[in-house]
Amino acid sequence: MADNVSLIGSYPLLTHREIITVFRLRSAAGIGSAFIHWLDGAARFVTAAHVLNGVKVGDNALIQRDGGWQSITITDIAFSEKLDICAFSTEDFSISNNLPPYEAPASPLGAQLLFLGFPHDLVNNYPGRGYPTPLARGAIFSGVIESKDGPIAILDGFNNPGYSGSPVYARSKSESTALFGVVSSYRPERRTHGQIYRQFPGCDEEVIPDIYTKPNSGMIQVITLQAVNTVANSISRSIPVKDQNPK
């Protein structure tokens, strides 16, 4: 346990790499975040499956540039059979070949994590390379639950619309930055905590039947790294690599 104290008490250090490889992604299904994931010497985009729901090879999606939206054609795409994770590639985008693989994350319970994305249509003023840069947010690793669809990591923190598909970063055993997983959604409160009340004179109140909200419970649902790697490895075409940074 003593070996993990420093990992629990400090956030991972974000570098220029993490910040400029996260993008705002849009399709007919919605808007979220996507990032470049290097695995086994190849690069793919990764996002939450619901951001690209219904998209197939040959369809177009949009990545936000500083001056508007860039249309990209999907050349390969794969969805997890059950989990909210998707990987895709396009030839309308190129990256450099100097991004080394991450070390494995070391994530004891209570570890501090960071995720990067574009909540509420907001972008950062951190300088990018022609693309808006994301906002960072912190959370605490609560544990992993077994859902009907597979393992889901739970973080203690707040996830807003726009963070779907965001990469989550932890620290490795050597305390370098490591990819932990991908944001899927926030977990809503139970229906009994989302009831709507009608107030009467005298401060009496009653529950309005058949109507409820889904407030944010403060629990973030994250797809774990193993599932991310599985879906990324299932596509054969990767993002073209050139001797330059993302252009």
C-alpha positions, -999 to 999 in steps of 0.1 A, spaced: 0 0 0 28 24 8 41 21 -28 8 36 -40 6 66 -18 20 90 -44 -3 76 -71 -34 82 -49 -25 117 -39 -16 134 -72 -32 139 -106 -14 127 -138 7 153 -156 -9 164 -188 16 171 -216 12 188 -250 6 153 -265 -26 147 -244 -40 181 -251 -35 183 -289 -47 148 -296 -83 153 -283 -108 166 -308 -145 177 -309 -164 152 -330 -199 155 -345 -222 132 -364 -259 128 -370 -261 109 -337 -247 137 -316 -216 156 -305 -188 144 -282 -150 140 -279 -126 117 -297 -89 112 -293 -60 95 -311 -51 62 -296 -17 46 -304 -17 8 -301 8 -18 -315 24 8 -338 -8 21 -353 -31 50 -346 -69 51 -345 -95 75 -333 -115 64 -303 -148 77 -290 -180 66 -272 -201 45 -295 -232 66 -290 -215 96 -306 -212 77 -339 -243 55 -335 -254 43 -370 -222 55 -388 -206 31 -412 -177 29 -436 -180 56 -463 -201 79 -442 -189 113 -431 -184 128 -397 -171 162 -386 -141 173 -366 -141 209 -354 -112 231 -367 -104 266 -354 -125 281 -382 -153 257 -385 -160 220 -391 -139 196 -412 -157 168 -430 -139 134 -428 -148 102 -445 -148 71 -423 -125 45 -439 -129 19 -411 -150 17 -380 -158 -9 -353 -182 -9 -324 -181 -30 -292 -209 -56 -293 -221 -44 -259 -200 -16 -244 -202 21 -253 -169 23 -272 -160 28 -308 -128 31 -329 -125 45 -364 -100 57 -390 -100 82 -418 -76 91 -446 -85 128 -443 -62 133 -414 -26 125 -408 -3 124 -377 34 121 -369 50 88 -361 68 100 -329 42 91 -303 54 63 -280 29 39 -264 18 46 -229 28 25 -199 1 6 -182 -20 26 -157 -15 20 -120 -49 28 -105 -54 20 -68 -88 29 -53 -89 66 -46 -64 75 -73 -69 109 -89 -76 108 -127 -81 135 -154 -103 135 -184 -103 158 -214 -131 169 -236 -155 196 -248 -185 201 -224 -214 225 -232 -198 235 -265 -168 250 -247 -132 250 -260 -99 259 -243 -77 288 -253 -46 266 -249 -29 268 -283 -35 239 -306 -25 231 -342 -55 244 -361 -80 225 -339 -97 236 -306 -82 221 -275 -102 205 -247 -109 213 -211 -96 191 -183 -115 178 -154 -106 156 -124 -122 126 -107 -115 99 -82 -113 62 -91 -141 45 -71 -139 10 -85 -151 -13 -112 -186 -28 -114 -199 -57 -134 -228 -45 -156 -249 -67 -178 -227 -56 -207 -193 -60 -191 -170 -42 -166 -175 -5 -161 -152 17 -141 -168 42 -118 -153 76 -111 -164 100 -84 -168 133 -102 -191 152 -126 -193 146 -163 -212 170 -185 -226 166 -220 -197 169 -245 -173 147 -225 -186 115 -240 -156 98 -257 -131 117 -236 -98 99 -227 -92 94 -190 -56 95 -178 -40 80 -147 -4 76 -135 17 46 -143 39 28 -116 68 51 -128 44 80 -123 43 89 -160 10 96 -177 -10 66 -188 -43 60 -206 -69 46 -182 -101 44 -203 -128 64 -221 -157 84 -207 -191 69 -216 -217 88 -196 -227 99 -162 -248 76 -141 -282 91 -134 -298 91 -100 -325 65 -93 -360 75 -103 -370 79 -67 -345 107 -64 -357 124 -96 -393 128 -88 -411 161 -96 -431 178 -68 -460 202 -69 -461 227 -41 -493 240 -25 -500 270 -3 -488 263 32 -457 245 19 -475 212 14 -463 192 -16 -471 161 -36 -454 140 -61 -465 144 -97 -470 109 -110 -453 95 -141 -429 124 -144 -392 124 -133 -358 137 -142 -325 120 -145 -301 142 -124 -264 136 -125 -254 113 -96 -218 124 -96 -207 90 -108 -189 88 -142 -191 56 -162 -159 48 -180 -150 20 -205 -119 3 -193 -86 2 -212 -89 -35 -220 -122 -30 -239 -108 1 -256 -78 -19 -269 -100 -47 -280 -122 -25 -302 -92 -5 -315 -74 -37 -326 -105 -49 -344 -101 -24 -373 -74 -30 -399 -70 5 -413 -53 31 -392 -48 68 -395 -21 77 -421 13 85 -405 35 112 -418 66 129 -405 47 158 -390 24 166 -361 -14 165 -365 -21 190 -393 
